[in-house]
Amino acid sequence: HSHSRMLGPRAALQQRWWCAGPRAAVRAQHTAAMRVAVVAESCAGLLSDATLSAVTAAADIARHHAAKQQPAIDLVLFPENGADEAADAAALIEDVNEVVVARQAGGADAGSGGGGSSAEAEGVARRWTPEQVAATLAELQRSRHYSHIVAPSSRFGKDVAARTAGRHGVGALTDVVRVEGEDTFVRGLYAGSLLATLRSGDPLKMITVGGHAFVQAKFQKDRTPAPVVRYDSPAADAGQPRYFFRRSHINRDDFAPLSSAAVIVSGGRGLRSKNNFTLLYDFAKILGGAVGATRAAVEAGFVPHDLQVGQTGKLVAPTVYFAVGVSGAVQHLVGMKDSKVVVAINKDPRAPIFAVADYGLVGDALSVLPQLIAEMAKGSDGKDATSANTTSNTNTK
């Protein structure tokens, strides 16, 4: 307090030296021209849907800025194997002012400690680790003076957020669902049962956003593309990362990605076996949707964990959500509560899932599903008849 009461340039100099550490360094960098960084996630040259939602969140932050000049939004790409196919598409996203493509200086392998050629000979994928991304963001922060860094609320995004916040001595706000000001955010507590409004006094706001809470930013093909800047990061090769990627596998099947599907058909323990899940796959294929599962079904070995919907799985917000043989445990409801329409099929009329369902059918899923599949497979006439029958029973639960 005594320093804040001193007057004149000498006092200002003393005040400047009095504030030490990463928080003070970040605070000293900020000027009236604010910049917001969005950490992009991409795979095989394609941007994730969660990245587009993060851009929308960044645009919301920019619109709340008090200054007359809106902050610039940088989309920061960390492409694997040095490929930057996503950069041209990223330059067409609305509200993005500049695309920064981070590259590992000297072409060294991610996690190879500089041994790029030997790593490539072994088939090691040059993919960024969270430690390398956080170190690169710290380098960019020194030159670009970001006031906010926004990342998707994925496992990778939260890894990056924690390390980035730690490097700057600030807190990390995770799973933000709404922006109410440039320093005020709303996030869920207790698995989304409560919403908390938080105000951050940190000079750098590190936040992750739930993809289901923000609409996806659009690609504008008629706009002037944002400039694309290549940034060779010396920080990416500093030190030996704790792990690196050997290979990545893209699951190419006929089903939409679970996190972005408009229709999801989820099965629970009521399907009784792994073989019976083939009925869900057949049903989802007809609908052009994705297959999900409850934790009980995953733990029983019916499907892999990457299909799990719920508090310890994926959070989804489809247009239509089919809960087949799902009882409706709270942990599962957390993952699908933002669905627009919920259709439940369960033989127990007292199952909790019916309390949140818009449409409900009491019956054995193993008997009901084959009938639904047969009717929908008949063609357009069969679909029309099914639709009419469904409409006439909208009050049935």
C-alpha positions in Angstrom: 0.0 0.0 0.0 2.8 2.4 0.7 4.1 2.0 -2.8 0.7 2.8 -4.3 0.6 6.1 -2.5 4.0 7.3 -3.8 3.9 9.8 -6.6 6.1 10.6 -9.6 8.2 8.5 -12.1 10.5 7.2 -9.3 7.5 5.7 -7.5 6.3 4.2 -10.8 9.7 2.6 -11.3 9.8 1.3 -7.7 6.2 -0.1 -8.2 7.3 -1.8 -11.4 10.2 -3.5 -9.7 8.1 -4.4 -6.6 5.8 -6.5 -8.7 7.8 -9.6 -9.7 7.0 -13.0 -11.0 5.1 -14.4 -13.9 1.8 -12.7 -13.0 3.4 -9.3 -12.9 5.2 -10.0 -16.2 1.9 -10.8 -17.9 0.2 -7.8 -16.4 3.0 -5.5 -17.6 2.6 -6.7 -21.2 -1.1 -5.8 -21.6 -2.0 -2.7 -23.6 -5.3 -1.3 -24.9 -5.0 -3.6 -27.9 -6.1 -7.0 -26.6 -5.5 -10.3 -28.4 -7.3 -13.6 -27.8 -5.6 -17.0 -28.7 -7.6 -20.1 -29.5 -5.8 -23.4 -29.2 -6.9 -25.4 -32.2 -7.2 -29.2 -32.3 -6.8 -30.9 -35.7 -6.4 -34.5 -37.0 -5.5 -35.5 -40.5 -5.7 -31.9 -41.6 -9.2 -31.4 -40.3 -10.2 -29.0 -37.5 -12.3 -30.5 -34.7 -15.8 -29.3 -34.0 -14.7 -28.3 -30.5 -12.2 -25.9 -32.0 -15.0 -24.1 -33.9 -17.0 -23.8 -30.6 -13.9 -22.3 -28.9 -13.7 -19.7 -31.7 -17.3 -18.7 -30.9 -16.4 -18.4 -27.2 -13.4 -16.2 -28.1 -15.6 -14.0 -30.2 -18.0 -13.6 -27.3 -15.0 -12.5 -25.1 -14.0 -10.0 -27.8 -17.5 -8.5 -28.0 -17.5 -7.8 -24.3 -14.2 -5.9 -24.4 -14.7 -2.3 -23.1 -12.4 -0.7 -25.6 -13.7 0.7 -28.9 -11.3 -1.5 -30.9 -12.3 -5.2 -30.7 -9.5 -7.6 -29.8 -7.9 -9.7 -32.5 -8.4 -13.4 -32.4 -5.5 -15.7 -33.3 -6.2 -19.4 -34.1 -3.0 -21.3 -33.1 -2.5 -24.6 -34.9 -0.2 -27.4 -33.7 -0.2 -29.8 -36.7 1.2 -33.2 -36.5 4.1 -34.3 -38.7 4.6 -30.6 -39.8 1.5 -30.8 -42.0 -0.6 -27.7 -42.0 -3.5 -28.6 -44.4 -5.9 -27.2 -41.8 -4.4 -23.7 -42.1 -6.2 -22.7 -45.3 -9.6 -23.8 -43.9 -8.9 -22.1 -40.6 -8.2 -18.8 -42.5 -11.9 -18.8 -43.6 -13.5 -19.2 -40.2 -15.6 -16.2 -39.1 -14.1 -13.9 -36.5 -10.5 -15.3 -36.9 -8.1 -12.4 -37.6 -4.9 -14.4 -38.0 -3.8 -18.1 -38.2 -0.6 -19.0 -36.4 0.9 -22.4 -37.5 3.4 -23.5 -34.9 6.3 -25.6 -36.1 9.1 -27.4 -34.2 12.2 -25.4 -34.9 14.7 -27.3 -37.1 12.1 -29.9 -37.9 12.9 -31.9 -34.8 10.6 -34.7 -33.8 8.1 -34.2 -31.1 9.5 -36.0 -28.1 12.6 -37.2 -30.0 14.9 -34.8 -28.3 16.2 -33.5 -31.6 16.7 -36.9 -33.2 14.3 -36.3 -36.1 15.7 -38.6 -38.7 16.0 -41.6 -36.4 12.5 -41.1 -35.1 11.1 -40.9 -38.6 13.0 -44.1 -39.4 11.2 -45.8 -36.5 7.8 -44.5 -37.6 7.4 -42.0 -34.7 4.6 -39.5 -35.4 5.8 -35.9 -34.9 2.9 -34.9 -32.8 2.8 -32.2 -30.1 2.7 -33.1 -26.5 0.8 -30.8 -23.9 4.2 -29.7 -22.5 5.4 -28.6 -25.9 2.2 -26.7 -26.7 2.3 -24.9 -23.3 5.9 -23.9 -23.9 5.1 -22.6 -27.3 2.1 -20.6 -26.0 4.4 -19.1 -23.4 6.8 -18.0 -26.3 3.9 -16.5 -28.2 2.5 -14.8 -25.1 5.8 -12.8 -24.8 5.4 -11.3 -28.3 1.7 -11.2 -28.8 0.5 -10.3 -25.3 -2.6 -12.4 -25.1 -5.2 -11.4 -22.5 -7.1 -14.7 -23.0 -6.2 -18.2 -24.2 -9.1 -20.4 -25.1 -8.9 -24.2 -25.6 -11.5 -26.9 -26.1 -12.6 -28.8 -22.9 -11.1 -32.0 -24.2 -8.5 -34.1 -22.4 -5.8 -32.6 -24.5 -7.2 -29.1 -24.0 -7.3 -29.4 -20.3 -3.8 -30.8 -20.2 -2.6 -27.7 -22.1 -4.6 -25.3 -20.0 -3.2 -26.7 -16.7 0.4 -26.4 -17.9 -0.1 -23.0 -19.5 -1.7 -21.6 -16.4 1.1 -23.0 -14.2 3.7 -21.3 -16.4 2.1 -17.9 -16.0 1.1 -18.3 -12.3 -2.6 -17.9 -13.0 -5.7 -20.0 -12.6 -7.5 -22.1 -15.2 -11.2 -21.9 -15.7 -12.4 -25.2 -17.1 -15.7 -26.2 -18.7 -17.0 -22.7 -19.3 -20.5 -22.7 -20.7 -21.2 -19.0 -21.1 -19.3 -15.7 -21.3 -20.8 -12.7 -19.4 -17.8 -10.3 -19.7 -14.2 -10.2 -20.6 -13.4 -11.3 -17.0 -16.7 -13.0 -16.0 -17.6 -16.6 -17.0 -20.2 -19.2 -16.1 -19.2 -22.8 -15.5 -20.9 -25.9 -14.2 -20.3 -27.4 -10.8 -21.2 -30.9 -9.4 -21.5 -32.4 -12.9 -23.6 -29.5 -14.2 -26.1 -29.6 -11.4 -25.2 -26.0 -10.4 -23.9 -23.1 -12.5 -21.4 -20.7 -10.9 -20.6 -17.2 -12.2 -16.9 -16.5 -11.7 -14.9 -13.3 -12.1 -11.2 -13.7 -12.8 -8.7 -11.0 -11.8 -5.8 -12.7 -13.4 -3.9 -10.7 -16.1 -4.1 -13.8 -18.4 -7.3 -15.7 -18.5 -6.8 -19.4 -19.3 -10.1 -21.0 -20.1 -11.5 -24.2 -21.6 -15.0 -24.3 -23.1 -17.5 -27.0 -23.4 -18.2 -27.6 -27.1 -21.8 -28.4 -26.5 -22.4 -24.9 -24.9 -21.3 -22.8 -27.9 -22.4 -22.9 -31.4 -19.8 -23.7 -34.0 -18.2 -20.9 -35.9 -18.9 -20.9 -39.6 -16.6 -21.1 -42.5 -17.1 -18.1 -44.8 -15.9 -19.0 -48.2 -16.6 -15.4 -49.5 -14.5 -13.7 -46.9 -10.9 -12.5 -47.4 -8.8 -15.2 -45.8 -7.1 -14.3 -42.6 -3.3 -14.1 -42.9 -1.4 -17.3 -42.1 1.9 -17.0 -40.1 4.4 -19.8 -39.6 6.1 -19.8 -36.2 9.1 -21.9 -35.5 9.0 -22.6 -31.8 12.4 -23.1 -30.1 10.5 -24.0 -26.9 9.1 -27.1 -28.5 12.5 -28.8 -28.6 13.7 -27.7 -25.2 14.3 -30.6 -22.9 13.1 -34.2 -23.1 9.3 -34.6 -23.0 8.0 -37.3 -20.7 6.3 -39.2 -23.6 5.8 -39.0 -27.3 3.5 -40.6 -29.9 4.5 -43.7 -31.8 1.4 -43.7 -34.0 -2.2 -42.5 -34.3 -5.1 -44.4 -35.6 -8.2 -42.8 -37.2 -11.3 -44.9 -36.9 -12.8 -44.7 -40.3 -16.3 -46.3 -40.3 -19.8 -45.5 -41.5 -20.8 -43.7 -38.3 -20.7 -40.0 -37.4 -18.3 -38.9 -34.6 -20.0 -39.2 -31.2 -19.2 -35.7 -30.1 -20.7 -34.1 -33.2 -23.5 -36.5 -34.3 -27.0 -35.1 -34.7 -28.5 -38.5 -33.8 -27.1 -40.8 -31.1 -28.3 -44.3 -30.3 -27.0 -45.3 -26.8 -27.3 -48.7 -25.2 -27.1 -49.7 -21.6 -26.9 -52.9 -19.6 -30.4 -53.8 -20.8 -29.0 -55.0 -24.1 -27.4 -57.8 -22.0 -24.5 -58.7 -24.3 -21.9 -57.5 -26.8 -23.6 -59.3 -29.7 -26.9 -57.5 -29.0 -25.1 -54.2 -29.6 -25.1 -55.0 -33.3 -28.8 -54.0 -33.3 -27.8 -50.5 -32.2 -25.2 -50.3 -34.9 -27.8 -51.3 -37.5 -30.3 -48.8 -36.2 -27.7 -46.0 -36.0 -26.6 -46.7 -39.6 -30.1 -46.3 -40.9 -30.5 -43.0 -39.0 -27.0 -41.7 -40.1 -26.1 -41.4 -36.4 -23.5 -42.5 -33.9 -23.5 -45.3 -31.3 -23.0 -44.5 -27.6 -23.1 -46.5 -24.4 -23.5 -46.2 -20.6 -20.7 -46.8 -18.2 -22.3 -50.1 -17.1 -22.3 -51.3 -20.7 -18.6 -50.3 -21.1 -17.6 -52.0 -17.9 -19.4 -55.1 -19.0 -17.2 -55.2 -22.1 -20.0 -54.6 -24.6 -18.3 -51.7 -26.3 -15.0 -49.7 -25.9 -14.6 -46.8 -23.5 -14.5 -44.2 -26.3 -18.2 -44.7 -26.8 -19.1 -43.9 -23.2 -21.5 -41.0 -22.7 -21.7 -39.5 -19.2 -19.8 -37.8 -16.4 -16.7 -39.9 -17.0 -17.2 -40.2 -20.7 -18.2 -37.8 -23.4 -20.6 -34.9 -23.1 -22.9 -34.8 -26.1 -25.8 -32.6 -27.3 -27.4 -34.2 -30.3 -30.7 -33.2 -31.9 -32.2 -36.7 -31.1 -30.9 -39.1 -28.4 -32.1 -42.7 -28.2 -31.6 -44.3 -24.8 -32.1 -48.0 -25.4 -32.0 -50.3 -22.4 -30.7 -47.3 -20.3 -31.9 -47.0 -16.8 -31.0 -43.3 -16.4 -28.3 -43.1 -13.8 -27.3 -39.6 -12.8 -23.8 -40.1 -14.2 -25.2 -40.9 -17.6 -27.8 -38.1 -17.6 -25.0 -35.6 -17.1 -23.5 -36.5 -20.4 -26.7 -36.2 -22.5 -28.8 -33.6 -20.7 -28.3 -31.1 -23.4 -30.0 -33.3 -26.1 -32.9 -31.6 -27.9 -35.1 -34.6 -28.0 -34.8 -37.8 -25.9 -36.4 -41.1 -26.8 -36.3 -43.8 -24.2 -36.9 -47.6 -24.6 -37.0 -49.6 -21.4 -39.0 -52.5 -20.1 -39.2 -51.0 -16.6 -41.9 -48.3 -16.6 -40.4 -46.8 -13.4 -36.9 -46.3 -14.9 -35.5 -42.8 -14.2 -34.8 -42.3 -17.9 -38.5 -41.7 -18.5 -38.5 -38.7 -16.3 -36.2 -36.8 -18.8 -37.6 -38.4 -22.0 -39.7 -36.5 -24.5 -40.9 -39.8 -26.0 -41.0 -43.2 -24.2 -41.7 -46.8 -25.1 -42.1 -49.4 -22.4 -40.9 -52.7 -23.8 -37.9 -55.1 -24.2 -35.3 -53.3 -26.3 -34.3 -56.7 -27.9 -37.9 -57.0 -29.2 -38.5 -53.4 -30.1 -35.3 -52.6 -32.0 -35.8 -55.4 -34.7 -39.3 -54.0 -35.4 -38.0 -50.4 -35.7 -35.2 -51.5 -38.0 -37.5 -53.5 -40.2 -40.0 -50.7 -40.5 -37.4 -48.1 -41.3 -35.7 -50.4 -43.8 -38.9 -50.7 -45.9 -38.1 -47.4 -47.5 -39.8 -44.0 -47.6 -43.4 -45.4 -47.3 -42.4 -47.3 -44.2 -40.7 -44.3 -42.7 -43.8 -42.1 -43.3 -46.0 -44.7 -41.6 -43.6 -44.9 -38.6 -43.5 -41.1 -38.4 -47.3 -40.9 -38.3 -47.6 -43.5 -35.6 -45.0 -41.8 -33.5 -46.8 -38.4 -33.8 -50.1 -39.9 -32.7 -48.5 -41.2 -29.5 -46.5 -38.1 -28.4 -48.0 -38.2 -24.9 -47.2 -41.8 -24.3 -44.4 -42.4 -21.8 
